[in-house]
């Protein structure tokens, strides 16, 4: 029998090598998922599945050796060491679990939000709400002197949370995909893009809906809503944070290419809301520049995510704000076309589409005025007055609603002044 001192020494050595592993069901599941995913990735990397070419059986050559006589391929020992290091560096292993203390956790979270979240990962207790709190507290602490300099991009919330989601399998969970009301995705996407952590976002967007349905038990409509929301957030983040339209247009163009790739099962329903947001941003922020190539790609893509006569109206608006060749000709042609007239006179249109057409009419009229094409401008303003009187004619608001309609009245007065200049008395 071993003496007690020997057993204590061995026990102490074991604890120094590694803390006791978590034992709860949730923690064990996280550990199992991490190991399974890691080993699968390792096998795929070391032994990729490929279809052998017939020519490979005719000419089989031994890989050249280095001068020291060893094969240039990495040894199994170094590959295994790298693989094991990648596992042990995960917070689940590299961070020692601590006893829970509400006061201690609160102080730690305020002082070092990312360290606190890593500790939550290490105990297997990290939740979506913890990730949200980490980002909120990090944003508040980011202004502290030296805070950002002390943390490289691989040690910031976007990277750490994305890594946790993927390693734990939470990015395939029902809660993650069904997070329409959750702040996690809304907060996480801008943070990841700002840190340059783009790859996981595209992986989530491209993941086949059939797999999502199997993994989460959600119906296809909810999975579609998740992909739509994700793309909207990616583009909206770039529209809000970048001085030009180019980064947002580049994301939208890349997503549009997935329509021609059957493997991703991409549909125009995913693109429609984001495309509409881009168009709305363009005609409300006309000072934002864009490269001609990316802008033209947006113009050409309109028919792939918008159908019917309304797509011609959208293209006409985009032509009004073209970075190098702005023109009112497509818009004027649309309004003179009987098909376009039918669309504008329809009373079954949604309010957002009516606002879009009003913006088109006013934009075309303004461009024609600047080009000294007064007759055409008179036609457009008359057309607008006839078909959209509720948008361009003044209504006297009641006393109780004066403040609410003050800005609307100012805009309407501007429209009426334009009408008075153009229409015969």
DOKOL-638331 format. One record per residue: residue in one letter; x, y, z of N, C-alpha, C in turn; residue number from 1. Coordinates in steps of 0.05 Angstrom, whole numbers. Layout:
residues N
 residuo     nX     nY     nZ    caX    caY    caZ     cX     cY     cZ num
       A      X      Y      Z      X      Y      Z      X      Y      Z NUM
...
end
This chain:
residues 425
 residuo     nX     nY     nZ    caX    caY    caZ     cX     cY     cZ num
       X     17    -24      0      0      0      0     18     25      0   1
       X     10     45    -16     26     69    -18     22     85      8   2
       X     43     97     18     40    115     41     23    139     35   3
       X     10    150     55     -8    173     51      6    196     39   4
       X     32    201     48     47    224     37     51    221      7   5
       X     56    196     -2     60    191    -31     35    196    -47   6
       X     12    188    -36    -14    193    -50    -19    223    -51   7
       X    -13    237    -29    -18    266    -29      0    280    -50   8
       X     24    270    -52     43    282    -71     33    278   -100   9
       X     24    253   -106     14    248   -132    -11    264   -138  10
       X    -29    266   -118    -53    282   -121    -47    311   -127  11
       X    -28    322   -112    -20    350   -116     -8    354   -143  12
       X      8    335   -152     20    337   -179     -2    336   -200  13
       X    -21    319   -197    -43    317   -217    -59    343   -218  14
       X    -64    355   -195    -79    380   -194    -63    403   -207  15
       X    -37    402   -205    -21    423   -218    -21    419   -248  16
       X    -21    394   -257    -21    389   -286    -47    399   -298  17
       X    -69    394   -283    -94    403   -294   -115    403   -272  18
       X   -132    424   -272   -154    424   -252   -174    402   -257  19
       X   -190    397   -237   -210    376   -240   -230    384   -262  20
       X   -237    365   -279   -255    370   -301   -283    374   -291  21
       X   -299    391   -305   -327    394   -297   -343    368   -299  22
       X   -362    365   -282   -376    339   -281   -406    341   -286  23
       X   -417    366   -288   -446    368   -293   -453    359   -321  24
       X   -478    354   -326   -487    345   -353   -480    366   -374  25
       X   -486    391   -368   -481    412   -387   -451    415   -393  26
       X   -435    413   -372   -406    416   -375   -394    392   -391  27
       X   -404    368   -384   -394    344   -398   -402    345   -428  28
       X   -426    355   -434   -435    357   -461   -417    377   -477  29
       X   -411    399   -464   -393    419   -477   -366    407   -483  30
       X   -355    392   -464   -329    379   -467   -330    359   -490  31
       X   -351    342   -490   -353    322   -511   -356    334   -539  32
       X   -372    356   -541   -375    369   -566   -349    382   -576  33
       X   -334    394   -557   -308    406   -563   -289    385   -574  34
       X   -286    363   -560   -268    342   -569   -276    330   -596  35
       X   -302    325   -599   -311    313   -624   -306    332   -648  36
       X   -313    357   -645   -308    377   -666   -279    380   -672  37
       X   -263    381   -651   -234    385   -655   -221    361   -670  38
       X   -228    337   -662   -216    313   -675   -226    310   -703  39
       X   -252    318   -708   -262    316   -736   -246    336   -754  40
       X   -243    361   -743   -228    380   -759   -199    371   -764  41
       X   -187    358   -744   -160    348   -747   -159    326   -768  42
       X   -178    308   -768   -178    286   -788   -183    297   -816  43
       X   -201    317   -818   -207    328   -844   -182    343   -855  44
       X   -167    355   -837   -144    370   -846   -121    351   -854  45
       X   -117    330   -838    -95    312   -843   -101    291   -865  46
       X   -126    284   -867   -134    263   -887   -158    273   -903  47
       X   -154    293   -920   -177    304   -935   -188    283   -954  48
       X   -215    284   -956   -229    266   -974   -228    277  -1002  49
       X   -217    261  -1020   -215    270  -1048   -218    246  -1066  50
       X   -229    252  -1090   -234    231  -1110   -208    227  -1125  51
       X   -197    203  -1125   -171    199  -1139   -174    202  -1169  52
       X   -154    216  -1180   -153    220  -1209   -141    195  -1222  53
       X   -152    187  -1245   -142    163  -1259   -113    166  -1266  54
       X   -105    191  -1271    -77    195  -1279    -58    190  -1256  55
       X    -69    191  -1231    -51    188  -1208    -42    159  -1205  56
       X    -56    140  -1218    -47    112  -1217    -26    106  -1238  57
       X    -23    124  -1257     -3    119  -1278     25    130  -1270  58
       X     24    152  -1256     50    165  -1249     50    169  -1219  59
       X     61    152  -1205     63    154  -1176     92    161  -1169  60
       X     95    185  -1157    122    194  -1151    125    197  -1121  61
       X    148    190  -1111    154    193  -1083    160    223  -1077  62
       X    148    235  -1057    154    263  -1052    183    267  -1047  63
       X    194    289  -1057    223    294  -1054    230    297  -1024  64
       X    254    288  -1017    264    290   -990    280    316   -987  65
       X    280    325   -962    298    348   -956    327    338   -956  66
       X    345    357   -954    373    350   -955    381    333   -932  67
       X    367    335   -909    374    318   -887    361    291   -888  68
       X    347    285   -911    337    258   -916    309    254   -905  69
       X    297    275   -892    270    271   -881    249    282   -900  70
       X    225    271   -898    203    280   -916    195    308   -908  71
       X    187    324   -928    179    351   -923    153    354   -909  72
       X    136    332   -909    111    333   -895    116    334   -865  73
       X     99    348   -850    102    349   -821     99    322   -809  74
       X    115    316   -788    113    290   -775     87    287   -760  75
       X     80    262   -755     55    257   -740     58    267   -712  76
       X     82    267   -701     86    277   -674     81    307   -672  77
       X     92    323   -691     88    351   -689     59    358   -695  78
       X     46    343   -714     18    348   -720      0    342   -695  79
       X      6    320   -682     -9    313   -658     -5    334   -636  80
       X     20    343   -633     26    363   -613     10    389   -618  81
       X      9    398   -643     -6    421   -650    -35    418   -644  82
       X    -45    394   -650    -73    388   -646    -80    389   -616  83
       X    -63    376   -600    -68    375   -571    -66    404   -559  84
       X    -47    419   -569    -44    447   -559    -69    463   -564  85
       X    -81    459   -588   -105    474   -595   -128    468   -577  86
       X   -129    443   -567   -150    435   -549   -145    446   -521  87
       X   -120    444   -511   -113    452   -484   -114    483   -481  88
       X   -111    497   -504   -112    527   -502   -141    537   -501  89
       X   -160    519   -505   -188    528   -502   -193    535   -473  90
       X   -209    556   -468   -214    565   -440   -225    542   -422  91
       X   -238    523   -434   -249    501   -418   -227    486   -404  92
       X   -203    485   -416   -180    471   -404   -160    490   -392  93
       X   -155    513   -406   -133    530   -398   -139    548   -374  94
       X   -164    551   -367   -172    568   -344   -181    550   -321  95
       X   -170    555   -298   -177    539   -275   -205    546   -264  96
       X   -224    527   -262   -250    534   -251   -248    544   -223  97
       X   -266    563   -216   -266    575   -190   -294    571   -177  98
       X   -294    573   -151   -320    571   -137   -336    596   -143  99
       X   -362    593   -145   -379    616   -152   -382    635   -128 100
       X   -380    660   -134   -385    681   -114   -396    705   -129 101
       X   -421    712   -122   -434    733   -137   -419    759   -135 102
       X   -410    766   -111   -396    792   -109   -369    791   -123 103
       X   -355    768   -122   -330    766   -136   -334    766   -166 104
       X   -354    752   -176   -360    752   -204   -367    779   -214 105
       X   -382    794   -199   -390    821   -208   -366    840   -210 106
       X   -349    839   -190   -325    856   -191   -306    847   -214 107
       X   -303    821   -218   -286    812   -239   -298    819   -267 108
       X   -324    817   -269   -337    824   -295   -333    853   -302 109
       X   -335    871   -282   -331    899   -287   -302    906   -293 110
       X   -284    892   -279   -255    898   -283   -245    886   -309 111
       X   -252    862   -314   -242    847   -338   -264    831   -350 112
       X   -281    843   -366   -305    829   -377   -297    803   -392 113
       X   -275    805   -408   -268    782   -424   -257    760   -407 114
       X   -241    767   -387   -231    746   -369   -253    733   -354 115
       X   -273    748   -346   -296    737   -332   -311    718   -350 116
       X   -315    725   -376   -329    707   -394   -313    682   -399 117
       X   -287    684   -401   -271    660   -405   -273    642   -381 118
       X   -275    653   -357   -279    637   -333   -306    622   -335 119
       X   -326    636   -346   -352    623   -349   -350    599   -369 120
       X   -335    603   -390   -331    582   -409   -316    558   -396 121
       X   -297    565   -379   -280    544   -367   -297    526   -349 122
       X   -317    537   -336   -334    521   -318   -358    509   -333 123
       X   -360    514   -359   -382    503   -375   -408    517   -369 124
       X   -407    541   -356   -431    555   -348   -437    579   -366 125
       X   -422    584   -387   -427    607   -405   -454    605   -419 126
       X   -468    627   -420   -494    628   -433   -495    651   -453 127
       X   -516    652   -469   -519    674   -488   -520    701   -473 128
       X   -534    701   -450   -536    726   -434   -509    734   -424 129
       X   -492    715   -416   -465    722   -408   -449    735   -431 130
       X   -453    725   -455   -439    736   -478   -449    765   -483 131
       X   -475    769   -480   -485    796   -484   -474    815   -463 132
       X   -473    807   -438   -462    823   -416   -433    829   -421 133
       X   -418    809   -430   -390    813   -436   -386    835   -457 134
       X   -401    835   -478   -398    855   -499   -407    883   -488 135
       X   -428    884   -472   -437    909   -462   -416    921   -443 136
       X   -405    905   -425   -385    915   -407   -358    922   -421 137
       X   -351    906   -441   -327    912   -456   -330    938   -471 138
       X   -353    944   -482   -358    969   -496   -354    993   -477 139
       X   -364    990   -452   -361   1011   -432   -332   1014   -423 140
       X   -318    992   -421   -290    993   -412   -270    998   -434 141
       X   -279    998   -459   -260   1001   -481   -246   1028   -481 142
       X   -259   1048   -469   -247   1075   -468   -226   1078   -447 143
       X   -222   1058   -430   -202   1060   -409   -174   1060   -422 144
       X   -155   1076   -411   -128   1078   -423   -115   1050   -425 145
       X   -105   1044   -449    -90   1020   -453   -107    995   -455 146
       X   -134    997   -454   -151    974   -454   -149    959   -480 147
       X   -152    973   -502   -151    960   -529   -123    951   -536 148
       X   -103    967   -528    -76    959   -535    -67    934   -520 149
       X    -79    929   -497    -71    905   -482    -83    880   -492 150
       X   -102    882   -511   -116    859   -521   -113    857   -551 151
       X    -99    838   -562    -98    835   -592   -126    825   -601 152
       X   -129    825   -628   -155    818   -639   -164    790   -632 153
       X   -144    772   -627   -152    745   -619   -159    742   -589 154
       X   -159    765   -575   -166    765   -547   -186    787   -542 155
       X   -206    788   -560   -227    808   -558   -254    794   -560 156
       X   -276    808   -551   -302    794   -548   -312    780   -573 157
       X   -310    793   -597   -320    781   -621   -307    754   -627 158
       X   -280    754   -625   -266    729   -631   -272    708   -610 159
       X   -271    715   -584   -274    695   -563   -302    684   -563 160
       X   -323    701   -567   -350    691   -566   -356    674   -591 161
       X   -346    682   -614   -350    666   -638   -336    639   -635 162
       X   -312    639   -623   -298    613   -619   -314    596   -599 163
       X   -325    608   -578   -341    592   -559   -365    581   -572 164
       X   -379    597   -589   -403    587   -602   -397    563   -620 165
       X   -375    564   -634   -368    543   -653   -357    518   -638 166
       X   -339    522   -618   -328    500   -604   -348    485   -587 167
       X   -367    499   -576   -387    487   -559   -411    476   -575 168
       X   -413    483   -600   -435    475   -616   -460    491   -612 169
       X   -458    513   -596   -481    530   -591   -490    545   -616 170
       X   -473    548   -636   -481    561   -661   -499    544   -677 171
       X   -503    519   -669   -522    501   -682   -546    495   -665 172
       X   -549    510   -643   -570    505   -624   -596    520   -632 173
       X   -618    511   -621   -644    523   -626   -644    552   -615 174
       X   -632    556   -592   -632    583   -580   -617    603   -598 175
       X   -596    595   -610   -580    613   -627   -595    620   -652 176
       X   -606    600   -666   -620    605   -691   -647    619   -686 177
       X   -659    614   -664   -685    626   -657   -682    651   -640 178
       X   -661    666   -646   -654    689   -629   -664    715   -640 179
       X   -688    714   -651   -700    738   -663   -703    760   -643 180
       X   -711    753   -618   -715    773   -598   -690    776   -580 181
       X   -670    760   -585   -646    761   -569   -628    784   -579 182
       X   -613    795   -560   -594    816   -568   -567    805   -577 183
       X   -564    779   -574   -537    767   -579   -528    773   -608 184
       X   -544    765   -627   -536    768   -655   -534    797   -662 185
       X   -552    813   -653   -552    842   -658   -526    855   -648 186
       X   -517    847   -625   -493    858   -613   -468    846   -625 187
       X   -469    819   -630   -445    805   -638   -436    811   -666 188
       X   -454    813   -685   -446    817   -713   -429    842   -717 189
       X   -437    866   -707   -420    889   -711   -393    886   -697 190
       X   -392    873   -674   -367    870   -660   -348    852   -676 191
       X   -359    830   -686   -342    811   -702   -331    825   -727 192
       X   -348    840   -741   -339    854   -765   -318    874   -759 193
       X   -321    889   -737   -302    909   -729   -275    896   -723 194
       X   -275    872   -712   -250    858   -706   -239    842   -729 195
       X   -253    842   -752   -244    826   -775   -250    797   -772 196
       X   -268    789   -754   -275    760   -751   -298    755   -769 197
       X   -293    751   -795   -314    748   -815   -321    719   -822 198
       X   -302    701   -820   -306    674   -829   -330    660   -816 199
       X   -333    661   -789   -357    648   -777   -383    659   -787 200
       X   -384    685   -793   -409    697   -802   -418    685   -829 201
       X   -398    682   -847   -405    670   -873   -411    641   -870 202
       X   -399    627   -852   -406    599   -847   -434    596   -837 203
       X   -442    613   -819   -470    612   -809   -490    619   -832 204
       X   -482    638   -849   -501    646   -870   -504    625   -891 205
       X   -482    610   -897   -482    590   -918   -493    563   -909 206
       X   -495    559   -883   -503    532   -874   -530    525   -885 207
       X   -532    501   -895   -556    492   -909   -580    492   -890 208
       X   -603    502   -899   -627    503   -882   -636    475   -873 209
       X   -632    455   -889   -640    428   -881   -624    419   -856 210
       X   -599    426   -855   -583    419   -832   -592    434   -807 211
       X   -598    460   -811   -608    476   -789   -634    465   -778 212
       X   -652    456   -796   -678    445   -787   -673    420   -770 213
       X   -655    403   -780   -649    378   -765   -636    383   -738 214
       X   -618    403   -738   -603    409   -713   -621    422   -692 215
       X   -639    439   -700   -653    456   -681   -682    447   -677 216
       X   -693    432   -696   -722    425   -694   -740    448   -702 217
       X   -729    470   -711   -745    493   -720   -755    488   -748 218
       X   -776    503   -756   -786    500   -783   -769    517   -802 219
       X   -773    512   -828   -757    524   -849   -760    555   -849 220
       X   -784    565   -842   -789    593   -843   -772    608   -821 221
       X   -768    595   -798   -752    607   -777   -722    607   -785 222
       X   -714    586   -798   -686    585   -807   -681    606   -829 223
       X   -701    610   -846   -699    631   -867   -697    659   -853 224
       X   -713    663   -833   -712    688   -818   -685    693   -806 225
       X   -673    672   -796   -646    675   -784   -625    684   -804 226
       X   -625    671   -828   -606    678   -848   -611    707   -858 227
       X   -637    714   -861   -644    741   -870   -634    761   -850 228
       X   -639    756   -824   -631    774   -803   -600    777   -802 229
       X   -586    755   -806   -557    756   -805   -546    773   -827 230
       X   -556    770   -852   -546    786   -874   -552    816   -870 231
       X   -577    821   -860   -584    849   -855   -565    862   -835 232
       X   -559    847   -814   -541    858   -793   -513    863   -804 233
       X   -503    845   -821   -476    848   -832   -475    873   -849 234
       X   -494    877   -867   -494    900   -885   -500    926   -869 235
       X   -519    925   -851   -526    949   -835   -502    958   -818 236
       X   -487    939   -808   -463    947   -792   -443    962   -809 237
       X   -439    953   -833   -420    967   -851   -431    994   -860 238
       X   -457    996   -865   -469   1021   -873   -466   1042   -850 239
       X   -468   1033   -825   -467   1051   -803   -438   1059   -795 240
       X   -419   1042   -801   -392   1046   -791   -371   1055   -811 241
       X   -378   1052   -837   -358   1059   -858   -365   1085   -872 242
       X   -344   1100   -881   -349   1126   -894   -360   1123   -922 243
       X   -357   1100   -935   -367   1095   -962   -385   1071   -962 244
       X   -399   1067   -984   -417   1044   -987   -402   1019   -995 245
       X   -377   1021  -1002   -363    998  -1014   -363    972   -996 246
       X   -356    974   -970   -356    949   -954   -384    936   -953 247
       X   -405    952   -950   -432    940   -950   -439    928   -976 248
       X   -433    942   -998   -439    931  -1025   -423    906  -1031 249
       X   -399    904  -1021   -382    880  -1025   -395    856  -1011 250
       X   -405    860   -987   -418    838   -973   -443    830   -988 251
       X   -459    849   -997   -484    843  -1011   -478    829  -1038 252
       X   -457    837  -1052   -451    824  -1077   -442    795  -1072 253
       X   -426    790  -1051   -418    763  -1045   -442    745  -1038 254
       X   -460    756  -1022   -484    740  -1016   -501    735  -1040 255
       X   -502    755  -1059   -518    751  -1083   -507    728  -1101 256
       X   -481    724  -1100   -470    702  -1116   -479    675  -1107 257
       X   -487    673  -1082   -496    647  -1072   -522    637  -1085 258
       X   -536    656  -1098   -561    648  -1112   -555    628  -1134 259
       X   -531    629  -1145   -524    611  -1167   -509    586  -1157 260
       X   -507    582  -1131   -493    559  -1120   -513    541  -1105 261
       X   -521    519  -1118   -542    502  -1106   -534    491  -1078 262
       X   -508    488  -1073   -500    477  -1047   -510    493  -1023 263
       X   -514    519  -1027   -521    537  -1005   -551    541  -1002 264
       X   -567    532  -1022   -596    535  -1021   -604    563  -1013 265
       X   -593    582  -1028   -598    611  -1023   -621    620  -1039 266
       X   -638    637  -1028   -662    647  -1043   -662    678  -1043 267
       X   -677    689  -1062   -679    718  -1063   -693    730  -1039 268
       X   -708    713  -1024   -722    724  -1000   -701    732   -979 269
       X   -678    720   -979   -657    728   -960   -646    756   -967 270
       X   -645    761   -993   -632    786  -1003   -652    810  -1002 271
       X   -678    805  -1005   -697    827  -1009   -696    848   -987 272
       X   -698    841   -961   -698    862   -941   -672    878   -940 273
       X   -650    864   -944   -624    878   -943   -621    896   -967 274
       X   -629    887   -991   -628    904  -1014   -645    929  -1011 275
       X   -669    926   -999   -686    949   -994   -673    969   -975 276
       X   -660    958   -955   -646    976   -935   -623    991   -949 277
       X   -609    978   -967   -587    992   -981   -599   1015   -998 278
       X   -620   1009  -1013   -632   1030  -1030   -642   1053  -1012 279
       X   -655   1047   -990   -665   1068   -972   -642   1084   -961 280
       X   -620   1071   -955   -596   1086   -945   -585   1104   -966 281
       X   -585   1095   -991   -574   1111  -1013   -590   1136  -1018 282
       X   -616   1135  -1018   -631   1159  -1024   -635   1177  -1000 283
       X   -627   1168   -976   -628   1186   -953   -600   1195   -945 284
       X   -579   1183   -956   -551   1191   -951   -536   1193   -977 285
       X   -544   1211   -994   -534   1213  -1021   -504   1221  -1021 286
       X   -494   1231   -999   -466   1240   -998   -446   1217   -996 287
       X   -456   1193   -988   -438   1170   -985   -428   1161  -1013 288
       X   -402   1160  -1017   -391   1152  -1042   -390   1122  -1045 289
       X   -385   1113  -1070   -383   1084  -1076   -367   1081  -1101 290
       X   -353   1059  -1104   -338   1054  -1128   -358   1047  -1150 291
       X   -351   1054  -1175   -369   1049  -1197   -374   1019  -1201 292
       X   -354   1002  -1197   -357    974  -1201   -377    961  -1182 293
       X   -374    968  -1156   -393    956  -1137   -421    967  -1140 294
       X   -423    993  -1146   -449   1005  -1150   -463    993  -1174 295
       X   -449    988  -1196   -460    976  -1219   -469    947  -1213 296
       X   -454    933  -1196   -462    906  -1189   -488    906  -1174 297
       X   -492    927  -1157   -518    929  -1143   -541    935  -1163 298
       X   -536    952  -1182   -556    958  -1203   -564    932  -1218 299
       X   -544    917  -1225   -550    893  -1241   -564    871  -1224 300
       X   -560    872  -1198   -571    851  -1181   -601    856  -1174 301
       X   -611    879  -1180   -638    886  -1171   -659    866  -1180 302
       X   -657    857  -1205   -677    839  -1216   -675    811  -1203 303
       X   -653    805  -1190   -650    779  -1177   -663    778  -1150 304
       X   -668    801  -1137   -681    800  -1111   -707    817  -1110 305
       X   -714    829  -1132   -739    844  -1134   -752    838  -1161 306
       X   -777    833  -1161   -791    825  -1185   -813    844  -1193 307
       X   -821    843  -1218   -843    859  -1227   -835    888  -1233 308
       X   -854    905  -1238   -848    933  -1245   -834    948  -1223 309
       X   -837    940  -1198   -824    954  -1176   -794    953  -1178 310
       X   -783    932  -1191   -754    930  -1194   -744    952  -1212 311
       X   -760    960  -1232   -753    982  -1250   -752   1008  -1234 312
       X   -770   1011  -1215   -770   1035  -1198   -745   1036  -1181 313
       X   -737   1014  -1170   -713   1013  -1154   -689   1019  -1170 314
       X   -687   1008  -1194   -664   1014  -1211   -663   1044  -1218 315
       X   -687   1056  -1223   -688   1084  -1229   -678   1101  -1207 316
       X   -684   1094  -1182   -674   1109  -1159   -644   1106  -1157 317
       X   -633   1082  -1162   -605   1078  -1161   -590   1094  -1183 318
       X   -603   1096  -1206   -591   1112  -1228   -589   1142  -1220 319
       X   -609   1151  -1205   -608   1179  -1196   -584   1186  -1179 320
       X   -574   1166  -1164   -552   1170  -1146   -526   1156  -1155 321
       X   -524   1150  -1180   -500   1136  -1190   -476   1153  -1185 322
       X   -454   1141  -1175   -430   1157  -1168   -417   1172  -1191 323
       X   -419   1162  -1215   -405   1175  -1238   -424   1183  -1260 324
       X   -448   1170  -1263   -466   1176  -1285   -495   1179  -1276 325
       X   -500   1198  -1258   -528   1201  -1248   -546   1211  -1271 326
       X   -569   1199  -1273   -588   1207  -1294   -617   1202  -1285 327
       X   -635   1219  -1295   -663   1216  -1290   -678   1201  -1312 328
       X   -664   1194  -1333   -677   1182  -1357   -692   1156  -1350 329
       X   -680   1137  -1336   -695   1113  -1329   -720   1118  -1312 330
       X   -718   1137  -1294   -741   1144  -1277   -763   1157  -1293 331
       X   -756   1175  -1311   -776   1188  -1328   -789   1168  -1346 332
       X   -774   1150  -1357   -785   1129  -1375   -804   1111  -1359 333
       X   -798   1105  -1334   -815   1088  -1317   -842   1102  -1312 334
       X   -841   1128  -1306   -866   1142  -1300   -883   1146  -1325 335
       X   -870   1148  -1349   -886   1151  -1374   -896   1124  -1384 336
       X   -883   1103  -1376   -892   1076  -1384   -919   1069  -1372 337
       X   -938   1059  -1387   -964   1051  -1376   -961   1031  -1353 338
       X   -942   1013  -1355   -938    994  -1333   -930   1008  -1307 339
       X   -912   1027  -1310   -904   1042  -1286   -927   1058  -1275 340
       X   -944   1070  -1293   -967   1085  -1284   -986   1068  -1269 341
       X   -990   1043  -1278  -1009   1025  -1265   -999   1019  -1237 342
       X   -973   1015  -1234   -961   1010  -1208   -966   1033  -1189 343
       X   -960   1057  -1198   -962   1080  -1181   -991   1087  -1173 344
       X  -1010   1079  -1190  -1039   1085  -1184  -1052   1063  -1168 345
       X  -1038   1042  -1163  -1050   1020  -1147  -1054   1029  -1118 346
       X  -1078   1023  -1108  -1084   1030  -1080  -1078   1007  -1061 347
       X  -1069    985  -1072  -1063    961  -1055  -1034    960  -1047 348
       X  -1019    980  -1054   -990    980  -1048   -986    985  -1018 349
       X   -964    973  -1007   -957    979   -980   -947   1008   -977 350
       X   -948   1018   -953   -940   1045   -949   -910   1049   -956 351
       X   -894   1029   -950   -865   1032   -956   -860   1034   -986 352
       X   -876   1019  -1003   -872   1021  -1032   -882   1048  -1042 353
       X   -904   1058  -1030   -913   1084  -1038   -892   1106  -1032 354
       X   -880   1104  -1009   -859   1123  -1002   -835   1121  -1021 355
       X   -829   1096  -1029   -807   1092  -1049   -814   1106  -1075 356
       X   -838   1103  -1084   -846   1116  -1110   -847   1146  -1108 357
       X   -855   1157  -1084   -855   1186  -1080   -826   1196  -1081 358
       X   -808   1181  -1068   -780   1189  -1070   -769   1189  -1098 359
       X   -778   1169  -1114   -770   1168  -1142   -780   1192  -1157 360
       X   -806   1198  -1153   -818   1221  -1168   -804   1247  -1161 361
       X   -800   1252  -1135   -787   1277  -1127   -758   1278  -1136 362
       X   -744   1255  -1134   -716   1255  -1143   -714   1259  -1173 363
       X   -731   1247  -1189   -731   1251  -1218   -736   1281  -1224 364
       X   -757   1292  -1211   -763   1320  -1216   -740   1339  -1209 365
       X   -727   1334  -1187   -704   1350  -1179   -681   1348  -1199 366
       X   -676   1324  -1208   -654   1321  -1228   -661   1334  -1254 367
       X   -686   1332  -1263   -694   1344  -1288   -692   1375  -1286 368
       X   -699   1386  -1262   -696   1414  -1258   -667   1423  -1260 369
       X   -649   1408  -1248   -621   1415  -1249   -610   1412  -1277 370
       X   -622   1395  -1293   -614   1392  -1321   -628   1411  -1340 371
       X   -644   1429  -1329   -659   1449  -1344   -680   1436  -1363 372
       X   -691   1413  -1356   -712   1400  -1372   -738   1406  -1358 373
       X   -748   1431  -1362   -771   1440  -1346   -797   1427  -1354 374
       X   -800   1421  -1380   -826   1408  -1388   -828   1380  -1376 375
       X   -807   1365  -1377   -808   1338  -1364   -811   1340  -1334 376
       X   -799   1361  -1322   -802   1364  -1293   -831   1371  -1286 377
       X   -844   1387  -1303   -873   1394  -1298   -890   1369  -1300 378
       X   -884   1352  -1319   -899   1327  -1322   -897   1310  -1296 379
       X   -872   1307  -1286   -867   1290  -1263   -881   1301  -1238 380
       X   -880   1327  -1234   -892   1338  -1210   -923   1337  -1212 381
       X   -933   1341  -1236   -962   1337  -1240   -970   1308  -1234 382
       X   -954   1289  -1244   -959   1261  -1239   -959   1255  -1209 383
       X   -940   1267  -1195   -937   1263  -1166   -961   1274  -1151 384
       X   -970   1298  -1159   -993   1311  -1146  -1018   1295  -1150 385
       X  -1021   1283  -1174  -1045   1268  -1180  -1046   1241  -1166 386
       X  -1023   1227  -1164  -1024   1200  -1154  -1016   1197  -1124 387
       X  -1003   1218  -1114   -995   1216  -1085  -1002   1242  -1071 388
       X  -1027   1250  -1071  -1035   1275  -1058  -1030   1274  -1028 389
       X  -1033   1250  -1016  -1029   1248   -987  -1000   1253   -979 390
       X   -982   1251   -998   -954   1255   -991   -944   1284   -997 391
       X   -955   1296  -1018   -944   1322  -1027   -962   1346  -1022 392
       X   -988   1341  -1016  -1006   1363  -1010  -1007   1368   -981 393
       X  -1010   1394   -974  -1010   1401   -945  -1036   1395   -932 394
       X  -1034   1385   -907  -1057   1381   -890  -1053   1397   -865 395
       X  -1073   1411   -856  -1070   1427   -832  -1074   1409   -808 396
       X  -1054   1405   -791  -1057   1387   -769  -1073   1399   -746 397
       X  -1085   1382   -731  -1100   1391   -708  -1081   1403   -687 398
       X  -1093   1418   -668  -1076   1431   -648  -1061   1410   -631 399
       X  -1074   1388   -627  -1061   1367   -609  -1038   1353   -623 400
       X  -1037   1354   -650  -1017   1340   -665   -997   1359   -678 401
       X   -996   1384   -669   -979   1404   -682   -949   1396   -682 402
       X   -940   1388   -659   -911   1381   -657   -905   1356   -674 403
       X   -923   1337   -674   -918   1312   -689   -916   1318   -719 404
       X   -931   1337   -730   -931   1342   -759   -914   1366   -767 405
       X   -899   1377   -749   -884   1401   -755   -863   1396   -778 406
       X   -848   1375   -775   -828   1368   -795   -841   1360   -821 407
       X   -863   1346   -820   -877   1337   -844   -887   1362   -859 408
       X   -897   1382   -845   -908   1406   -858   -885   1421   -872 409
       X   -862   1422   -860   -839   1436   -872   -832   1422   -898 410
       X   -832   1396   -899   -825   1381   -923   -847   1386   -944 411
       X   -872   1386   -936   -894   1390   -955   -893   1418   -967 412
       X   -885   1439   -950   -883   1466   -961   -862   1467   -983 413
       X   -840   1452   -979   -819   1451   -999   -830   1439  -1025 414
       X   -846   1417  -1022   -857   1405  -1046   -877   1423  -1060 415
       X   -893   1438  -1045   -912   1457  -1057   -898   1480  -1071 416
       X   -876   1489  -1060   -861   1510  -1073   -851   1501  -1100 417
       X   -842   1476  -1101   -833   1464  -1127   -856   1462  -1146 418
       X   -879   1454  -1136   -903   1453  -1154   -910   1480  -1164 419
       X   -910   1501  -1147   -917   1528  -1156   -898   1538  -1177 420
       X   -873   1530  -1176   -854   1539  -1196   -859   1526  -1224 421
       X   -869   1501  -1223   -870   1486  -1248   -898   1486  -1261 422
       X   -919   1484  -1244   -946   1481  -1255   -956   1508  -1264 423
       X   -971   1509  -1287   -982   1535  -1296  -1003   1544  -1277 424
       X  -1005   1570  -1273  -1024   1582  -1254  -1053   1582  -1265 425
end
